[in-house]
Amino acid sequence: MKMIKTLVILIALLVCHQVLADGTNKQVEVTTLSIGERVVLQSEVLNENRVINVYLPHGYSNVLLKKYPVIYLLDGSIEEDFIHIAGLVQFGSFSWVKMLPDSIVVGISNVDRRRDFTFPTHNERDKQDFPTTGHSQNFINFIESELQPYIDERYSTTSSKTLIGQSFGGLLATEVLFKKPHLFDNYIITSPSLWWDGESLLQHTPALYTSQKSVFIAVGKEGEVTERTARELYDKLKVLENTNTSVYFEYLKKQDHGDALHLAVYNAFKKIFEQ
């Protein structure tokens, strides 16, 4: 009898909890909230599946004539930078803001960012600390030969492409700019890890290009090496600047390595797109 009473009490408490959960006895409809698509792309170049998160602007339709520029985001998983960068793109494209056009955001989720974002190093300490590194060329090939063609085929895109990278992602974005600048029109490089391999990337001469480019470099209060190399990158590109290139630099003195990206991207959008 005691067990039956206990069971009755538990059932009563459960019913009460269910009623109080929404505060009323009214029916509540819960549906999935979606801001785009999650794509699992099988990569032959990388020999693995890669998760791609795609933000589609409000009213997007690939059957209409309207086409959209594409913003590619490194560190683009849901748990990383995808949601808040997509939010910046949405906000910036509001009609009362007009900071940038309606755009598609392609967030590339990581499998091993140290492997994918770094070129081979001669520094023995780097090799010990980061044993999987040195395969950025494969990752760049993946972007060029598989990811970009897929995005252009599946979605209604213009030819305009922007790349956003921070930290090791900033190192990769710089490598792409130096070696294959034609892959993107705009580069947003934040807190780049240019210390990699004894700062060797800064010794390279960027590949020549004739198309219009915009490069925005930002760094926070992140220590002597990171701040110095970011500014050296800006100085190097500024010397090479021509009528086809716009180069910007910003020191975010109130930000550090952990929170520089969001403000940097916001300011980059204003400089690059708000004309």
C-alpha positions as CSV (number, residue, x, y, z in Angstrom):
1,M,0.0,0.0,0.0
2,K,2.8,2.4,0.9
3,M,4.4,1.7,-2.6
4,I,1.1,2.5,-4.3
5,K,0.8,5.8,-2.4
6,T,4.3,6.7,-3.4
7,L,3.6,5.9,-7.0
8,V,0.4,8.1,-7.0
9,I,2.4,11.0,-5.5
10,L,5.1,10.7,-8.2
11,I,2.5,10.6,-11.0
12,A,0.8,13.7,-9.5
13,L,4.1,15.5,-9.3
14,L,4.9,14.6,-12.9
15,V,1.6,15.9,-14.2
16,C,2.0,19.1,-12.2
17,H,5.5,19.6,-13.6
18,Q,4.2,19.1,-17.2
19,V,1.5,21.7,-16.6
20,L,3.8,24.2,-15.0
21,A,6.5,23.7,-17.7
22,D,4.6,26.1,-20.1
23,G,2.6,27.9,-17.3
24,T,-0.8,27.0,-18.9
25,N,-2.8,24.1,-20.2
26,K,-2.6,25.5,-23.7
27,Q,-1.0,23.5,-26.5
28,V,2.6,24.5,-27.3
29,E,4.0,23.9,-30.8
30,V,7.8,23.4,-30.9
31,T,9.6,23.3,-34.2
32,T,13.2,23.2,-35.3
33,L,14.9,26.6,-35.8
34,S,17.0,26.7,-39.0
35,I,19.3,29.4,-40.4
36,G,20.6,27.4,-43.3
37,E,22.0,24.0,-44.1
38,R,24.5,21.4,-42.8
39,V,26.3,19.7,-45.5
40,V,28.6,16.6,-45.1
41,L,30.9,16.8,-48.1
42,Q,33.0,13.8,-48.9
43,S,36.5,15.0,-49.8
44,E,38.7,12.9,-52.0
45,V,41.6,15.4,-51.5
46,L,41.5,15.1,-47.7
47,N,40.2,11.5,-47.8
48,E,37.6,12.3,-45.1
49,N,34.1,13.7,-44.7
50,R,33.9,17.4,-43.9
51,V,31.0,19.2,-42.3
52,I,30.1,22.5,-43.9
53,N,27.6,24.9,-42.3
54,V,25.8,27.2,-44.7
55,Y,23.9,30.4,-43.6
56,L,21.4,31.5,-46.2
57,P,20.1,35.1,-46.1
58,H,16.4,35.8,-45.5
59,G,14.3,35.1,-48.6
60,Y,17.1,33.1,-50.3
61,S,16.0,31.1,-53.2
62,N,18.2,29.4,-55.8
63,V,15.4,29.5,-58.4
64,L,15.3,33.3,-58.5
65,L,17.7,35.5,-60.5
66,K,19.3,37.0,-57.5
67,K,22.8,35.9,-56.7
68,Y,24.8,36.2,-53.5
69,P,28.4,36.8,-52.6
70,V,30.0,34.1,-50.4
71,I,31.9,34.5,-47.2
72,Y,34.0,31.5,-46.3
73,L,34.8,31.1,-42.6
74,L,37.6,29.0,-41.2
75,D,36.9,27.6,-37.7
76,G,33.3,27.5,-39.0
77,S,31.6,24.8,-36.8
78,I,28.5,25.5,-34.7
79,E,30.7,25.3,-31.6
80,E,33.2,27.7,-33.0
81,D,32.6,31.0,-35.0
82,F,29.8,30.1,-37.4
83,I,26.8,31.4,-35.5
84,H,28.1,34.8,-34.4
85,I,29.7,35.6,-37.7
86,A,26.5,34.6,-39.5
87,G,24.7,37.0,-37.1
88,L,27.1,39.8,-38.1
89,V,26.3,39.1,-41.7
90,Q,22.6,39.2,-41.1
91,F,22.8,42.4,-39.1
92,G,25.1,44.1,-41.6
93,S,22.8,43.3,-44.5
94,F,19.7,44.8,-42.8
95,S,18.2,47.6,-45.0
96,W,18.7,50.2,-42.2
97,V,22.4,49.2,-41.8
98,K,23.5,48.5,-45.3
99,M,27.0,47.5,-44.3
100,L,27.3,44.7,-46.7
101,P,25.0,42.9,-49.3
102,D,22.9,39.9,-48.5
103,S,25.5,37.1,-48.4
104,I,25.9,33.4,-48.0
105,V,28.2,32.2,-45.2
106,V,30.1,29.0,-45.5
107,G,31.5,27.7,-42.3
108,I,34.1,25.0,-42.6
109,S,34.0,22.8,-39.5
110,N,37.4,21.6,-38.2
111,V,38.7,18.1,-38.0
112,D,42.3,19.0,-37.1
113,R,42.9,22.7,-37.6
114,R,46.6,22.4,-36.7
115,R,47.0,19.9,-39.5
116,D,45.0,21.8,-42.0
117,F,46.0,25.4,-41.3
118,T,49.8,25.1,-41.2
119,F,52.5,24.5,-43.7
120,P,55.6,22.3,-42.8
121,T,57.8,23.8,-40.2
122,H,61.6,23.5,-39.7
123,N,61.2,24.3,-36.0
124,E,61.7,21.1,-33.9
125,R,59.7,22.5,-31.0
126,D,56.8,23.1,-33.3
127,K,57.0,19.6,-34.6
128,Q,57.0,18.2,-31.0
129,D,54.2,20.4,-29.8
130,F,52.0,20.0,-32.9
131,P,52.9,16.5,-34.4
132,T,50.1,16.5,-37.0
133,T,50.9,19.8,-38.6
134,G,52.1,20.7,-42.1
135,H,49.3,19.9,-44.5
136,S,47.8,23.2,-45.4
137,Q,48.5,22.6,-49.1
138,N,46.0,19.7,-49.1
139,F,43.4,21.9,-47.3
140,I,43.9,24.7,-49.8
141,N,43.5,22.2,-52.6
142,F,40.3,21.0,-51.0
143,I,38.9,24.6,-50.9
144,E,39.9,25.2,-54.5
145,S,39.0,22.0,-56.2
146,E,36.1,20.7,-54.1
147,L,34.5,23.2,-51.8
148,Q,34.2,26.3,-53.9
149,P,32.9,24.4,-57.0
150,Y,30.3,22.6,-54.8
151,I,29.1,25.9,-53.3
152,D,28.9,27.6,-56.7
153,E,27.0,24.6,-58.1
154,R,24.5,24.2,-55.3
155,Y,23.8,27.8,-54.4
156,S,23.0,31.0,-56.3
157,T,26.3,32.8,-56.0
158,T,28.2,35.7,-57.5
159,S,31.9,35.5,-58.2
160,S,32.7,37.5,-55.1
161,K,34.4,35.5,-52.4
162,T,35.7,36.5,-48.9
163,L,37.9,34.5,-46.6
164,I,37.9,35.0,-42.8
165,G,40.6,33.4,-40.6
166,Q,41.8,33.9,-37.1
167,S,45.0,32.6,-35.3
168,F,46.1,29.5,-37.2
169,G,43.2,30.3,-39.5
170,G,44.8,33.8,-40.1
171,L,48.1,32.0,-40.9
172,L,46.2,29.9,-43.6
173,A,44.4,33.0,-45.0
174,T,47.8,34.7,-45.3
175,E,49.2,31.7,-47.1
176,V,46.3,31.6,-49.5
177,L,46.8,35.3,-50.2
178,F,50.5,34.9,-50.8
179,K,50.3,31.7,-52.9
180,K,46.9,31.6,-54.5
181,P,45.4,35.1,-54.3
182,H,42.9,34.3,-57.1
183,L,40.8,32.1,-54.7
184,F,39.3,35.0,-52.9
185,D,38.6,38.7,-53.5
186,N,38.6,39.8,-49.8
187,Y,40.8,38.6,-47.0
188,I,39.9,39.2,-43.3
189,I,43.0,38.2,-41.3
190,T,42.8,38.4,-37.5
191,S,45.5,37.6,-35.0
192,P,47.5,35.6,-37.5
193,S,49.9,33.0,-36.1
194,L,52.8,34.3,-38.3
195,W,55.3,33.2,-35.7
196,W,54.9,29.7,-37.3
197,D,58.2,28.2,-38.7
198,G,60.2,31.2,-37.5
199,E,58.0,33.7,-39.2
200,S,59.1,32.3,-42.6
201,L,55.9,33.2,-44.4
202,L,56.7,36.9,-44.1
203,Q,59.9,36.3,-46.1
204,H,57.8,35.2,-49.2
205,T,56.9,37.5,-52.0
206,P,53.1,37.3,-52.6
207,A,52.1,36.0,-56.0
208,L,51.1,38.6,-58.6
209,Y,47.4,39.3,-59.3
210,T,45.5,41.8,-61.3
211,S,42.0,41.5,-59.9
212,Q,40.6,43.8,-57.2
213,K,41.5,42.7,-53.7
214,S,40.7,44.0,-50.2
215,V,42.8,42.8,-47.2
216,F,41.9,43.7,-43.6
217,I,44.4,42.8,-40.9
218,A,43.6,43.1,-37.2
219,V,45.3,42.2,-34.0
220,G,44.5,42.7,-30.3
221,K,46.7,43.1,-27.3
222,E,48.3,39.7,-27.8
223,G,51.9,40.0,-27.1
224,E,55.0,41.4,-28.9
225,V,55.4,38.6,-31.5
226,T,51.7,38.4,-32.7
227,E,51.3,42.2,-32.7
228,R,54.6,42.8,-34.5
229,T,54.2,40.2,-37.2
230,A,50.6,41.3,-37.9
231,R,51.9,44.9,-38.5
232,E,54.8,43.6,-40.6
233,L,52.3,41.7,-42.8
234,Y,50.4,45.0,-43.2
235,D,53.6,46.9,-44.0
236,K,54.6,44.3,-46.6
237,L,51.3,44.4,-48.4
238,K,51.1,48.1,-48.2
239,V,54.4,48.4,-50.1
240,L,52.9,46.2,-52.8
241,E,49.6,48.0,-52.9
242,N,48.4,49.2,-56.2
243,T,45.3,50.5,-57.7
244,N,43.7,47.0,-57.6
245,T,44.3,46.6,-53.8
246,S,43.0,48.1,-50.6
247,V,44.9,47.2,-47.4
248,Y,43.7,48.0,-43.9
249,F,45.1,47.5,-40.5
250,E,43.5,47.9,-37.0
251,Y,45.0,47.5,-33.6
252,L,42.2,46.5,-31.1
253,K,43.8,47.6,-27.9
254,K,40.8,46.5,-25.7
255,Q,40.7,43.0,-27.2
256,D,42.9,40.0,-26.8
257,H,43.4,36.7,-28.7
258,G,40.2,35.3,-27.3
259,D,37.8,38.1,-28.3
260,A,39.3,40.0,-31.2
261,L,37.6,38.2,-34.0
262,H,34.0,39.5,-33.6
263,L,34.9,43.2,-33.6
264,A,37.6,42.7,-36.2
265,V,35.1,41.2,-38.6
266,Y,32.5,43.8,-37.9
267,N,35.0,46.6,-38.7
268,A,36.3,44.7,-41.7
269,F,32.8,44.5,-43.2
270,K,32.5,48.3,-42.8
271,K,35.8,49.0,-44.5
272,I,35.5,46.4,-47.3
273,F,31.8,46.6,-48.3
274,E,30.4,49.9,-47.0
275,Q,31.3,52.2,-49.8
